[in-house]
Amino acid sequence: MPTFQYEARDKSGNLVTGSMEASDERTIAAQLREAGFWVTAIRRTSRSAPGTHASPLDGLFLRVRLVDLAVFFRELHTMVKAGMSLYRALDVQANNAANPRLRRILREMAPAVLEGKPLSGEMAKFPTVFSPLLIGLVKAGEVGGMLERTLLDAANYLDREIELRRKIHRALIYPAIVCIVAFLVGAFVPVATDVVNGRWIALFVSILTNLIALLPFIAPFVALWLINRMMSPTAGVRKAIDALKLYVPLWGSVARKFALAKFCRALSALYGAGLPLSQSLPLAADACGNAAIGSHVKSIVPHVEKGTKLSDLLRQSPYFTPMVIQMMVTGEETGSLDAVLAHVADHYEAEAEVAVNQMVIVGSVLLFLLVAFFVVLPRLIGFYTGYFHNIFQEAEKIAE
């Protein structure tokens, strides 16, 4: 089907430009007039409109970050709240969005919305950009006639998710620096000494010795990463690995709190937007980031549909703490489950941040001890062994 570029004026006289696919110019003009636009120009293009179709490599090199999505939803909410049509708001965003891939996507979505297609349905065509949770929020707004509110809910949810990830990254910066410094001290300082003295054989032996010394510390993490990457398509393996993460010393408690915080935050946004629990739970389960917790939550959805209270179903769960259950009971009794879940998410985010800080302190000490044991201690032993060996040789010479 050919592509046409058009220019039109809205009811306020503002210029509107875009592109659409249709059989001929008359179809384009009729659709624009039905939408309340005054058509000024329609041109047929020999190819698709610039930027309309994304390159297959966009998913690798042009990511749409959470920050880009948060800005998009917040600006879209502002425009819709000001009375701008959804198509006009998308068209403006398609021309002004900072992310190139997001601009391409919006240029595809805007004409479809102008034709009367739902925004949530167009978002679902780009699952690598728009998560099921975001699509669910927008769909709830379309069905309930409160799209303006759910766009704001989506922006607020993304802002909290961004802040949560930043907290995790900030907490991991210090141990990462410690690892790098420890590696440099343990591996490159002795190597540099061999280079300065021109001892190339000793250099090779030194590098090999350092790698062997660091292998017991690095190998478990590399193995876990490889298993996680290679077996991620298998749901059962993914579930087992995520369940194991929850019981790892130090990190397990942090991972559980972050997962519960994400689950409660997502469920609060979805349920507060008007989606029933039976639809909100699977989406929140996917958003929690842990396959074990997500699988357990999805398994109770049939019982929720039959009318069983969510708090009663989660009471027997090995993943949800008594505090979460009790807060859910309070929310169910007072009819404010979404607000209560938001408070629970705030609580667990704060607790997880404190736990991460404590884990960093303990982990840093353990890391320094490991470096000392595997790298520094053998060199000290070698140094003093050689030192005392020379002393004994000198003593033997004197005795002779």
SELO-271392 format. One record per atom (N, C-alpha, C): x, y, z; residue in one letter. Coordinates in steps of 0.05 Angstrom, whole numbers, padded with zeros to 5 digits, always signed. Layout:
! SELO-271392
XYZA/...
This chain:
! SELO-271392
+00017-00024+00000M/+00000+00000+00000M/+00018+00025+00000M/+00012+00045-00017P/+00029+00068-00019P/+00028+00086+00006P/+00049+00102+00010T/+00050+00119+00033T/+00047+00148+00024T/+00032+00164+00039F/+00027+00192+00032F/+00036+00210+00055F/+00048+00232+00049Q/+00054+00253+00068Q/+00033+00275+00065Q/+00024+00285+00088Y/+00002+00305+00087Y/+00009+00328+00105Y/-00005+00350+00099E/-00004+00374+00116E/-00033+00383+00120E/-00039+00390+00145A/-00067+00398+00152A/-00066+00417+00175A/-00090+00429+00180R/-00093+00448+00202R/-00114+00437+00221R/-00108+00440+00247D/-00129+00431+00266D/-00148+00454+00271D/-00166+00450+00290K/-00187+00470+00296K/-00176+00496+00305K/-00152+00496+00317S/-00140+00520+00327S/-00122+00533+00305S/-00120+00521+00282G/-00104+00532+00261G/-00075+00523+00262G/-00068+00505+00279N/-00040+00495+00281N/-00034+00476+00258N/-00010+00478+00248L/-00002+00460+00226L/+00004+00432+00236L/-00007+00412+00223V/-00003+00384+00230V/+00009+00370+00205V/+00030+00356+00209T/+00043+00341+00187T/+00046+00312+00196T/+00047+00294+00176G/+00051+00266+00183G/+00050+00249+00157G/+00049+00223+00161S/+00047+00204+00139S/+00028+00182+00145S/+00015+00172+00124M/-00005+00150+00127M/-00003+00132+00103M/-00012+00107+00106E/-00014+00088+00084E/-00043+00086+00077E/-00049+00088+00051A/-00077+00085+00042A/-00076+00079+00012A/-00100+00072+00001S/-00101+00065-00027S/-00098+00089-00045S/-00109+00113-00037D/-00106+00136-00053D/-00109+00161-00036D/-00106+00185-00049E/-00107+00210-00035E/-00134+00216-00023E/-00155+00207-00037R/-00182+00213-00027R/-00187+00200+00001R/-00177+00175+00004T/-00180+00161+00029T/-00166+00177+00052T/-00142+00187+00046I/-00127+00202+00066I/-00143+00227+00074I/-00153+00242+00053A/-00168+00267+00058A/-00193+00262+00074A/-00207+00240+00068A/-00232+00233+00082A/-00226+00227+00112A/-00205+00212+00117Q/-00198+00205+00145Q/-00190+00230+00160Q/-00175+00248+00148L/-00167+00272+00161L/-00191+00291+00167L/-00209+00293+00148R/-00232+00310+00153R/-00250+00298+00175R/-00252+00272+00176E/-00268+00259+00197E/-00256+00264+00225E/-00230+00267+00225A/-00216+00272+00250A/-00216+00302+00258A/-00228+00319+00241G/-00231+00347+00247G/-00209+00365+00237G/-00194+00355+00217F/-00171+00371+00206F/-00179+00382+00179F/-00167+00406+00172W/-00171+00418+00146W/-00146+00412+00130W/-00150+00396+00108V/-00127+00386+00092V/-00117+00408+00074V/-00091+00412+00074T/-00078+00433+00057T/-00060+00420+00035T/-00049+00397+00040A/-00032+00384+00020A/-00029+00355+00026A/-00029+00338+00004I/-00024+00310+00006I/-00005+00302-00016I/+00017+00289-00010R/+00036+00281-00030R/+00042+00251-00027R/+00043+00238-00050R/+00050+00210-00049R/+00081+00207-00050R/+00091+00190-00033T/+00120+00186-00032T/+00127+00160-00046T/+00151+00160-00058S/+00160+00136-00072S/+00169+00114-00054S/+00174+00121-00029R/+00182+00101-00009R/+00168+00108+00017R/+00173+00092+00038S/+00161+00097+00063S/+00170+00124+00074S/+00155+00136+00092A/+00162+00161+00104A/+00188+00158+00119A/+00205+00179+00120P/+00231+00176+00133P/+00227+00169+00163P/+00241+00148+00170G/+00241+00140+00198G/+00216+00124+00206G/+00199+00118+00187T/+00175+00103+00194T/+00180+00075+00202T/+00198+00061+00187H/+00204+00033+00192H/+00232+00032+00205H/+00233+00019+00228A/+00258+00017+00242A/+00276-00004+00230A/+00302+00001+00233S/+00322-00018+00223S/+00322-00043+00241S/+00328-00067+00230P/+00330-00091+00246P/+00352-00088+00268P/+00372-00071+00263L/+00394-00068+00282L/+00387-00048+00305L/+00363-00036+00303D/+00356-00016+00324D/+00356-00029+00352D/+00346-00054+00353G/+00344-00067+00379G/+00371-00071+00392G/+00393-00073+00375L/+00420-00077+00385L/+00434-00051+00392L/+00431-00031+00375F/+00446-00006+00378F/+00430+00018+00387F/+00404+00018+00384L/+00387+00040+00392L/+00366+00031+00412L/+00373+00032+00437R/+00354+00024+00458R/+00337+00048+00466R/+00312+00041+00474V/+00295+00061+00486V/+00297+00058+00516V/+00310+00076+00529R/+00315+00074+00558R/+00290+00080+00573R/+00290+00072+00598L/+00267+00078+00616L/+00264+00108+00619L/+00286+00123+00619V/+00285+00152+00621V/+00270+00164+00597V/+00275+00153+00573D/+00261+00163+00549D/+00231+00157+00551D/+00224+00133+00561L/+00196+00126+00563L/+00182+00143+00584L/+00196+00149+00607A/+00184+00165+00628A/+00178+00193+00617A/+00197+00205+00603V/+00192+00231+00591V/+00169+00231+00571V/+00168+00210+00555F/+00147+00207+00535F/+00119+00206+00548F/+00116+00189+00568F/+00090+00186+00581F/+00082+00212+00596F/+00102+00225+00609R/+00095+00249+00624R/+00087+00272+00605R/+00101+00275+00583E/+00094+00296+00563E/+00068+00289+00549E/+00063+00264+00544L/+00038+00256+00531L/+00015+00262+00550L/+00019+00257+00576H/-00002+00263+00596H/-00008+00293+00596H/+00014+00309+00596T/+00010+00338+00597T/-00005+00348+00573T/+00001+00338+00549M/-00013+00346+00525M/-00042+00338+00525M/-00048+00313+00532V/-00075+00304+00533V/-00091+00319+00554V/-00079+00325+00577K/-00093+00340+00598K/-00099+00368+00588K/-00082+00380+00571A/-00087+00407+00561A/-00108+00408+00539A/-00119+00384+00532G/-00140+00384+00512G/-00131+00376+00484G/-00106+00370+00480M/-00096+00362+00454M/-00106+00334+00447M/-00112+00330+00422S/-00121+00303+00414S/-00097+00283+00417S/-00103+00258+00420L/-00082+00238+00424L/-00065+00236+00399L/-00077+00238+00376Y/-00061+00237+00351Y/-00042+00260+00350Y/-00052+00285+00355R/-00035+00308+00354R/-00012+00307+00374R/-00018+00296+00398A/+00003+00293+00418A/+00024+00274+00409A/+00016+00251+00398L/+00035+00232+00388L/+00052+00244+00365L/+00039+00259+00347D/+00053+00271+00325D/+00074+00291+00334D/+00067+00307+00355V/+00087+00325+00366V/+00110+00310+00378V/+00104+00289+00393Q/+00125+00273+00405Q/+00142+00259+00384Q/+00130+00251+00362A/+00145+00238+00341A/+00166+00256+00329A/+00161+00282+00330N/+00180+00301+00318N/+00200+00312+00339N/+00193+00309+00365N/+00210+00321+00385N/+00224+00301+00404N/+00217+00276+00403A/+00229+00256+00421A/+00259+00255+00416A/+00275+00253+00438A/+00304+00254+00436A/+00315+00227+00425A/+00301+00205+00431N/+00311+00179+00423N/+00303+00173+00394N/+00322+00167+00376P/+00315+00162+00347P/+00296+00139+00343P/+00300+00117+00358R/+00283+00094+00355R/+00254+00100+00364R/+00252+00115+00386L/+00225+00122+00396L/+00211+00140+00376L/+00226+00158+00363R/+00214+00175+00342R/+00202+00158+00319R/+00217+00137+00311R/+00207+00120+00289R/+00182+00105+00297R/+00182+00096+00322I/+00159+00081+00332I/+00134+00099+00333I/+00137+00123+00343L/+00115+00141+00346L/+00104+00150+00318L/+00122+00152+00298R/+00113+00158+00271R/+00096+00136+00259R/+00100+00111+00268E/+00083+00089+00260E/+00057+00089+00275E/+00058+00096+00301M/+00035+00094+00318M/+00015+00117+00312M/+00024+00141+00307A/+00007+00164+00304A/-00014+00160+00282A/-00007+00152+00257P/-00028+00148+00237P/-00049+00127+00244P/-00040+00106+00258A/-00058+00085+00266A/-00078+00096+00287A/-00069+00112+00305V/-00087+00124+00325V/-00106+00143+00311V/-00097+00157+00291L/-00115+00175+00276L/-00137+00159+00262L/-00131+00135+00254E/-00151+00117+00242E/-00171+00106+00262E/-00166+00111+00287G/-00185+00101+00308G/-00175+00076+00323G/-00151+00067+00317K/-00141+00044+00331K/-00132+00052+00360K/-00135+00034+00379P/-00127+00040+00407P/-00097+00043+00410P/-00089+00061+00427L/-00060+00065+00432L/-00047+00040+00444L/-00061+00027+00462S/-00050+00003+00474S/-00044-00019+00454S/-00062-00021+00434G/-00057-00041+00413G/-00033-00035+00396G/-00028-00009+00390E/-00004-00001+00375E/+00021-00005+00392E/+00019+00000+00418M/+00042-00005+00436M/+00050-00034+00436M/+00029-00051+00435A/+00034-00080+00436A/+00050-00091+00413A/+00052-00075+00391K/+00068-00083+00368K/+00098-00080+00373K/+00105-00067+00394F/+00133-00062+00401F/+00139-00072+00429F/+00138-00099+00433P/+00141-00110+00460P/+00169-00106+00472P/+00189-00101+00455T/+00216-00096+00467T/+00218-00068+00478T/+00199-00051+00471V/+00200-00023+00481V/+00179-00019+00503V/+00155-00027+00498F/+00133-00023+00517F/+00127-00050+00531F/+00131-00050+00557S/+00127-00075+00573S/+00097-00081+00575S/+00089-00106+00581P/+00061-00112+00585P/+00048-00095+00607P/+00063-00087+00627L/+00052-00071+00648L/+00044-00043+00637L/+00061-00031+00621L/+00054-00005+00610L/+00030-00007+00591L/+00030-00028+00575I/+00008-00033+00557I/-00018-00037+00573I/-00016-00052+00595G/-00040-00056+00612G/-00050-00031+00624G/-00032-00013+00633L/-00041+00013+00644L/-00056+00029+00623L/-00044+00031+00600V/-00057+00047+00579V/-00084+00035+00571V/-00085+00009+00569K/-00110-00005+00562K/-00132+00000+00583K/-00124+00000+00608A/-00143+00005+00630A/-00154+00033+00627A/-00137+00052+00620G/-00146+00080+00617G/-00165+00083+00593G/-00159+00068+00572E/-00177+00070+00548E/-00204+00058+00554E/-00204+00035+00568V/-00230+00022+00574V/-00246+00038+00595V/-00232+00049+00615G/-00246+00063+00636G/-00250+00093+00631G/-00241+00103+00608G/-00245+00131+00601G/-00228+00149+00618G/-00205+00140+00627M/-00187+00156+00644M/-00158+00154+00634M/-00155+00156+00608L/-00128+00153+00597L/-00109+00174+00608L/-00119+00198+00612E/-00102+00219+00623E/-00089+00211+00650E/-00104+00198+00667R/-00094+00190+00693R/-00074+00167+00690R/-00081+00147+00673T/-00063+00124+00671T/-00037+00131+00657T/-00037+00151+00640L/-00011+00160+00628L/+00007+00172+00650L/-00006+00186+00669L/+00010+00197+00691L/+00019+00174+00709L/+00002+00154+00713D/+00010+00131+00730D/+00034+00117+00717D/+00034+00114+00691A/+00056+00101+00677A/+00082+00117+00680A/+00080+00144+00678A/+00104+00161+00682A/+00114+00159+00710A/+00096+00159+00730N/+00105+00157+00758N/+00117+00130+00764N/+00106+00109+00752Y/+00117+00082+00756Y/+00145+00080+00745Y/+00149+00091+00721L/+00175+00090+00708L/+00196+00107+00724L/+00187+00130+00735D/+00205+00146+00751D/+00214+00131+00776D/+00196+00116+00789R/+00204+00101+00813R/+00222+00078+00805R/+00217+00065+00782E/+00234+00043+00773E/+00262+00053+00766E/+00264+00077+00754I/+00290+00089+00748I/+00305+00095+00773I/+00291+00106+00793E/+00305+00113+00818E/+00314+00088+00833E/+00298+00066+00831L/+00306+00041+00844L/+00331+00030+00831L/+00332+00031+00805R/+00356+00020+00791R/+00380+00038+00797R/+00376+00064+00799R/+00399+00081+00806R/+00410+00075+00834R/+00392+00069+00852K/+00401+00062+00879K/+00418+00036+00878K/+00409+00017+00863I/+00425-00008+00860I/+00452-00002+00848I/+00453+00014+00827H/+00478+00020+00813H/+00497+00036+00832H/+00485+00055+00847R/+00502+00071+00865R/+00514+00052+00887R/+00498+00033+00896A/+00508+00015+00917A/+00530-00003+00906A/+00529-00010+00880L/+00549-00028+00869L/+00574-00015+00859L/+00574+00012+00858I/+00598+00026+00847I/+00622+00020+00865I/+00619+00023+00892Y/+00641+00020+00910Y/+00654-00008+00908Y/+00638-00030+00910P/+00651-00056+00908P/+00664-00061+00881P/+00652-00049+00859A/+00665-00051+00833A/+00692-00038+00833A/+00694-00015+00845I/+00720-00001+00847I/+00740-00017+00863I/+00730-00029+00885V/+00747-00045+00902V/+00758-00069+00886V/+00741-00082+00870C/+00749-00105+00854C/+00771-00096+00834C/+00767-00074+00821I/+00786-00065+00801I/+00813-00058+00813I/+00812-00043+00836V/+00837-00036+00849V/+00851-00061+00859V/+00836-00079+00871A/+00848-00104+00881A/+00862-00120+00858A/+00848-00121+00835F/+00860-00135+00813F/+00885-00122+00803F/+00884-00095+00802L/+00908-00080+00792L/+00931-00084+00811L/+00926-00082+00837V/+00948-00085+00856V/+00959-00113+00856V/+00940-00133+00855G/+00949-00160+00856G/+00962-00171+00831G/+00953-00159+00808A/+00962-00170+00782A/+00983-00153+00768A/+00979-00127+00767F/+00995-00110+00750F/+01020-00098+00764F/+01019-00094+00790V/+01043-00083+00803V/+01067-00102+00801V/+01063-00128+00808P/+01086-00146+00804P/+01094-00149+00774P/+01075-00148+00756V/+01081-00149+00728V/+01097-00125+00719V/+01090-00102+00729A/+01105-00077+00722A/+01134-00079+00731A/+01138-00091+00754T/+01165-00095+00764T/+01182-00112+00745T/+01169-00133+00735D/+01183-00151+00717D/+01190-00137+00690D/+01171-00120+00681V/+01176-00106+00656V/+01199-00086+00659V/+01200-00071+00681V/+01221-00052+00686V/+01248-00066+00687V/+01250-00089+00699N/+01275-00104+00702N/+01282-00121+00677N/+01263-00121+00657G/+01268-00136+00633G/+01267-00166+00636G/+01253-00176+00656R/+01252-00205+00660R/+01226-00215+00647R/+01228-00221+00621W/+01204-00228+00606W/+01194-00256+00612W/+01211-00274+00619I/+01201-00301+00627I/+01187-00299+00653I/+01199-00283+00671A/+01186-00278+00697A/+01159-00264+00694A/+01158-00247+00673L/+01133-00233+00667L/+01110-00252+00660L/+01117-00271+00642F/+01098-00291+00634F/+01089-00308+00658F/+01108-00317+00674V/+01102-00333+00697V/+01085-00317+00717V/+01091-00291+00720S/+01076-00274+00739S/+01047-00271+00730S/+01042-00266+00704I/+01015-00263+00694I/+00999-00289+00698I/+01012-00312+00691L/+00999-00337+00694L/+00992-00343+00724L/+01011-00336+00741T/+01006-00341+00770T/+00983-00324+00781T/+00982-00299+00772N/+00960-00281+00781N/+00933-00291+00771N/+00932-00300+00746L/+00907-00310+00736L/+00897-00334+00751L/+00916-00352+00756I/+00909-00377+00771I/+00900-00369+00800I/+00913-00349+00812A/+00906-00341+00839A/+00878-00329+00840A/+00871-00314+00819L/+00845-00300+00819L/+00823-00319+00809L/+00829-00341+00796L/+00809-00359+00785L/+00789-00369+00805L/+00796-00377+00829P/+00776-00387+00848P/+00755-00366+00855P/+00763-00340+00854F/+00744-00319+00861F/+00726-00312+00837F/+00738-00312+00813I/+00723-00303+00789I/+00706-00325+00777I/+00715-00350+00778A/+00702-00372+00765A/+00673-00376+00773A/+00665-00375+00799P/+00637-00379+00806P/+00618-00358+00793P/+00627-00333+00792F/+00611-00312+00781F/+00608-00315+00750F/+00630-00323+00737V/+00629-00328+00708V/+00611-00351+00702V/+00613-00372+00718A/+00596-00396+00714A/+00566-00389+00717A/+00559-00374+00738L/+00531-00366+00742L/+00521-00349+00719L/+00539-00331+00709W/+00531-00313+00687W/+00526-00329+00662W/+00544-00349+00656L/+00540-00365+00632L/+00515-00382+00634L/+00510-00394+00657I/+00486-00411+00661I/+00461-00394+00657I/+00462-00370+00668N/+00439-00352+00667N/+00433-00343+00638N/+00455-00338+00622R/+00452-00330+00595R/+00443-00353+00576R/+00456-00376+00580M/+00452-00398+00562M/+00425-00412+00567M/+00416-00412+00591M/+00392-00427+00598M/+00367-00410+00603M/+00370-00384+00599S/+00348-00366+00604S/+00322-00373+00589S/+00324-00384+00564P/+00299-00390+00550P/+00282-00412+00564P/+00295-00428+00581T/+00281-00450+00594T/+00268-00439+00620T/+00241-00439+00620A/+00227-00428+00643A/+00234-00442+00669A/+00236-00468+00668G/+00241-00483+00693G/+00268-00477+00704G/+00289-00475+00687V/+00316-00468+00696V/+00317-00440+00707V/+00304-00422+00693R/+00303-00394+00701R/+00290-00391+00729R/+00268-00406+00733K/+00255-00406+00759K/+00272-00417+00781K/+00287-00438+00775A/+00304-00450+00795A/+00327-00431+00803A/+00339-00418+00782I/+00361-00399+00788I/+00351-00376+00804I/+00328-00365+00797D/+00318-00342+00812D/+00310-00349+00840D/+00300-00374+00844A/+00293-00383+00871A/+00319-00386+00888A/+00341-00396+00875L/+00366-00398+00889L/+00377-00371+00897L/+00373-00351+00880K/+00383-00324+00886K/+00372-00314+00913K/+00347-00322+00919L/+00334-00311+00943L/+00346-00323+00969L/+00363-00344+00966Y/+00374-00356+00990Y/+00405-00355+00991Y/+00416-00339+00973V/+00445-00334+00973V/+00452-00316+00997V/+00472-00323+01013P/+00479-00306+01036P/+00485-00278+01027P/+00477-00259+01043L/+00480-00230+01039L/+00461-00220+01016L/+00465-00230+00992W/+00450-00220+00969W/+00421-00229+00969W/+00415-00253+00980G/+00388-00264+00978G/+00368-00246+00991G/+00374-00235+01014S/+00355-00217+01028S/+00350-00192+01011S/+00371-00181+01000V/+00368-00157+00983V/+00352-00163+00959V/+00357-00185+00945A/+00342-00192+00921A/+00312-00196+00927A/+00306-00208+00950R/+00278-00212+00957R/+00264-00185+00962R/+00278-00167+00976K/+00265-00141+00981K/+00261-00125+00956K/+00280-00125+00938F/+00277-00111+00913F/+00254-00123+00897F/+00252-00149+00896A/+00231-00163+00880A/+00203-00156+00892A/+00201-00157+00919L/+00175-00150+00931L/+00168-00121+00927L/+00188-00104+00927A/+00183-00075+00923A/+00172-00071+00894A/+00185-00084+00875K/+00176-00081+00847K/+00148-00092+00843K/+00143-00116+00855F/+00116-00128+00853F/+00095-00110+00865F/+00099-00100+00889C/+00079-00083+00902C/+00075-00057+00887C/+00097-00045+00876R/+00094-00020+00861R/+00078-00025+00836R/+00084-00046+00822A/+00069-00052+00797A/+00040-00058+00802A/+00035-00075+00823L/+00007-00082+00829L/-00009-00058+00838L/+00004-00040+00853S/-00009-00015+00861S/-00017+00002+00838S/+00001+00005+00818A/-00005+00021+00794A/-00027+00009+00778A/-00026-00017+00774L/-00046-00031+00757L/-00073-00031+00770L/-00074-00039+00795Y/-00100-00041+00809Y/-00112-00014+00813Y/-00095+00006+00819G/-00104+00033+00822G/-00115+00045+00796G/-00106+00035+00773A/-00115+00044+00747A/-00142+00032+00740A/-00151+00013+00755G/-00178+00001+00750G/-00177-00027+00739G/-00153-00038+00735L/-00153-00066+00726L/-00160-00085+00749L/-00176-00105+00744P/-00182-00124+00765P/-00157-00140+00773P/-00158-00151+00797L/-00135-00166+00808L/-00127-00189+00789L/-00147-00202+00777S/-00141-00225+00760S/-00124-00217+00736S/-00126-00192+00727Q/-00110-00182+00705Q/-00085-00168+00715Q/-00086-00156+00738S/-00063-00141+00749S/-00041-00160+00758S/-00049-00182+00771L/-00029-00200+00783L/-00009-00211+00763L/-00017-00222+00739P/+00003-00233+00721P/+00022-00211+00711P/+00012-00187+00706L/+00030-00165+00697L/+00049-00157+00719L/+00040-00155+00744A/+00057-00148+00766A/+00077-00170+00771A/+00069-00195+00767A/+00087-00218+00770A/+00111-00216+00751A/+00105-00208+00726D/+00127-00205+00706D/+00145-00182+00713D/+00133-00161+00726A/+00148-00137+00732A/+00167-00140+00756A/+00163-00161+00772C/+00178-00163+00797C/+00207-00171+00792C/+00213-00182+00768G/+00240-00188+00761G/+00251-00215+00771G/+00234-00231+00784N/+00242-00256+00795N/+00223-00278+00785N/+00233-00297+00770A/+00215-00317+00757A/+00202-00335+00778A/+00216-00340+00800A/+00204-00358+00821A/+00180-00344+00834A/+00183-00319+00842I/+00161-00305+00854I/+00139-00301+00834I/+00146-00294+00809G/+00127-00289+00788G/+00110-00314+00782G/+00123-00337+00781S/+00109-00362+00775S/+00090-00369+00797S/+00098-00364+00822H/+00080-00370+00845H/+00055-00352+00844H/+00060-00326+00838V/+00037-00307+00837V/+00017-00315+00815V/+00028-00323+00792K/+00011-00330+00770K/-00006-00355+00776K/+00006-00373+00793S/-00008-00398+00799S/-00033-00393+00816S/-00035-00370+00830I/-00058-00365+00848I/-00080-00349+00834I/-00075-00340+00809V/-00094-00324+00795V/-00121-00338+00792V/-00123-00364+00785P/-00149-00377+00784P/-00165-00376+00810P/-00151-00378+00832H/-00164-00376+00858H/-00175-00348+00864H/-00160-00328+00855V/-00169-00300+00858V/-00194-00296+00842V/-00195-00307+00818E/-00219-00305+00801E/-00243-00317+00813E/-00239-00337+00830K/-00262-00350+00844K/-00270-00334+00869K/-00255-00313+00876G/-00264-00297+00899G/-00247-00299+00924G/-00227-00316+00923T/-00210-00319+00947T/-00193-00294+00951T/-00190-00286+00976K/-00174-00262+00982K/-00145-00266+00975K/-00133-00245+00964L/-00104-00247+00957L/-00087-00252+00981L/-00093-00239+01003S/-00077-00242+01027S/-00077-00271+01038S/-00101-00284+01035D/-00103-00312+01044D/-00086-00331+01026D/-00085-00325+01001L/-00070-00342+00982L/-00040-00338+00986L/-00031-00314+00991L/-00003-00309+00994L/+00008-00315+01022L/-00010-00321+01040R/-00002-00327+01068R/+00015-00353+01069R/+00010-00371+01051Q/+00024-00397+01051Q/+00049-00395+01033Q/+00054-00372+01021S/+00077-00370+01002S/+00103-00368+01017S/+00124-00381+01007P/+00151-00379+01020P/+00165-00353+01013P/+00154-00337+00995Y/+00168-00313+00986Y/+00158-00287+00998Y/+00133-00286+01007F/+00121-00261+01017F/+00123-00261+01048F/+00133-00239+01058T/+00137-00236+01087T/+00111-00231+01102T/+00110-00236+01128P/+00086-00231+01143P/+00077-00201+01142P/+00097-00183+01141M/+00090-00155+01139M/+00074-00148+01114M/+00082-00159+01091V/+00068-00155+01066V/+00040-00166+01068V/+00037-00190+01079I/+00010-00202+01082I/-00008-00185+01099I/+00002-00176+01122Q/-00014-00160+01141Q/-00022-00134+01128Q/-00004-00122+01113M/-00011-00096+01100M/-00033-00101+01078M/-00031-00124+01064M/-00052-00131+01045M/-00079-00135+01058M/-00079-00148+01082V/-00104-00151+01097V/-00116-00124+01103V/-00099-00105+01112T/-00109-00078+01118T/-00120-00065+01094T/-00106-00068+01071G/-00116-00055+01046G/-00142-00067+01037G/-00145-00093+01039E/-00170-00106+01031E/-00193-00098+01049E/-00188-00095+01075E/-00209-00088+01094E/-00218-00059+01090E/-00199-00041+01084T/-00205-00012+01081T/-00211-00004+01053T/-00208-00022+01033G/-00214-00015+01006G/-00193+00003+00993G/-00168+00003+01004S/-00147+00020+00994S/-00122+00003+00988S/-00126-00019+00975L/-00104-00038+00970L/-00082-00025+00954L/-00089-00008+00934D/-00068+00004+00918D/-00050+00023+00934D/-00062+00039+00952A/-00047+00058+00968A/-00029+00042+00988A/-00040+00021+00999V/-00024+00005+01019V/-00001-00008+01005V/-00005-00018+00981L/+00017-00031+00967L/+00039-00011+00960L/+00031+00014+00953A/+00051+00034+00948A/+00068+00040+00972A/+00056+00040+00996H/+00071+00044+01021H/+00090+00020+01026H/+00080-00004+01020V/+00097-00028+01024V/+00122-00026+01005V/+00117-00018+00980A/+00139-00015+00962A/+00160+00005+00971A/+00150+00028+00982D/+00169+00048+00993D/+00185+00036+01016D/+00172+00021+01033H/+00186+00009+01056H/+00207-00010+01047H/+00201-00028+01029Y/+00221-00048+01020Y/+00243-00036+01004Y/+00237-00015+00989E/+00259-00001+00974E/+00279+00011+00994E/+00269+00024+01015A/+00286+00035+01036A/+00302+00013+01050A/+00289-00009+01057E/+00303-00030+01071E/+00324-00043+01053E/+00317-00046+01028A/+00336-00058+01009A/+00361-00041+01006A/+00357-00014+01005E/+00380+00004+01003E/+00398+00002+01027E/+00387+00000+01051V/+00403-00003+01075V/+00418-00030+01074V/+00403-00051+01066A/+00416-00077+01064A/+00439-00078+01044A/+00436-00064+01022V/+00457-00063+01002V/+00481-00049+01013V/+00477-00027+01028N/+00500-00013+01040N/+00515-00031+01060N/+00500-00046+01076Q/+00512-00064+01095Q/+00527-00087+01080Q/+00515-00096+01058M/+00528-00118+01042M/+00554-00108+01030M/+00554-00082+01021V/+00578-00071+01009V/+00601-00070+01029V/+00595-00062+01054I/+00616-00061+01075I/+00627-00089+01080I/+00609-00108+01084V/+00618-00136+01090V/+00633-00147+01066V/+00622-00143+01042G/+00634-00154+01018G/+00662-00142+01012G/+00665-00116+01018S/+00691-00103+01014S/+00713-00116+01032S/+00705-00120+01057V/+00724-00133+01075V/+00731-00161+01066V/+00711-00176+01058L/+00717-00204+01049L/+00734-00204+01023L/+00729-00184+01006L/+00744-00182+00981L/+00773-00177+00987L/+00779-00158+01005F/+00806-00152+01012F/+00820-00176+01024F/+00805-00191+01040L/+00817-00215+01052L/+00823-00236+01031L/+00805-00239+01011L/+00810-00258+00990L/+00834-00250+00973L/+00836-00224+00967V/+00859-00215+00952V/+00885-00220+00967V/+00884-00214+00993A/+00908-00219+01009A/+00915-00249+01010A/+00895-00266+01011F/+00900-00294+01014F/+00911-00306+00987F/+00898-00298+00965F/+00905-00311+00940F/+00928-00298+00925F/+00933-00272+00930V/+00953-00257+00915V/+00976-00248+00933V/+00969-00232+00953V/+00990-00219+00969V/+01005-00239+00987V/+00990-00256+01001L/+01002-00275+01020L/+01023-00293+01007L/+01017-00306+00984P/+01037-00323+00972P/+01063-00308+00965P/+01060-00282+00956R/+01084-00267+00950R/+01100-00259+00975R/+01086-00254+00996L/+01100-00248+01021L/+01115-00273+01031L/+01101-00296+01029I/+01114-00320+01037I/+01139-00326+01020I/+01136-00321+00994G/+01159-00326+00976G/+01182-00307+00982G/+01175-00281+00988F/+01196-00262+00994F/+01211-00270+01020F/+01196-00276+01041Y/+01210-00282+01066Y/+01224-00309+01065Y/+01213-00328+01049T/+01227-00353+01045T/+01254-00349+01032T/+01254-00333+01011G/+01280-00327+00998G/+01299-00312+01016G/+01287-00293+01031Y/+01304-00277+01049Y/+01318-00294+01070Y/+01302-00311+01083F/+01315-00329+01104F/+01332-00350+01091F/+01327-00358+01067H/+01344-00377+01053H/+01371-00366+01048H/+01372-00340+01040N/+01397-00327+01036N/+01413-00324+01062N/+01398-00318+01084I/+01411-00316+01110I/+01424-00342+01118I/+01409-00364+01114F/+01420-00391+01121F/+01444-00398+01104F/+01444-00390+01078Q/+01467-00395+01061Q/+01491-00380+01071Q/+01487-00355+01078E/+01509-00339+01088E/+01520-00351+01114E/+01502-00360+01131A/+01510-00372+01156A/+01526-00397+01152A/+01519-00414+01132E/+01533-00438+01126E/+01561-00432+01115E/+01563-00410+01099K/+01589-00402+01088K/+01608-00393+01111K/+01597-00378+01130I/+01613-00369+01153I/+01622-00393+01170I/+01604-00412+01173A/+01610-00436+01190A/+01633-00452+01177A/+01634-00452+01150E/+01655-00468+01137E/+01682-00454+01139E/
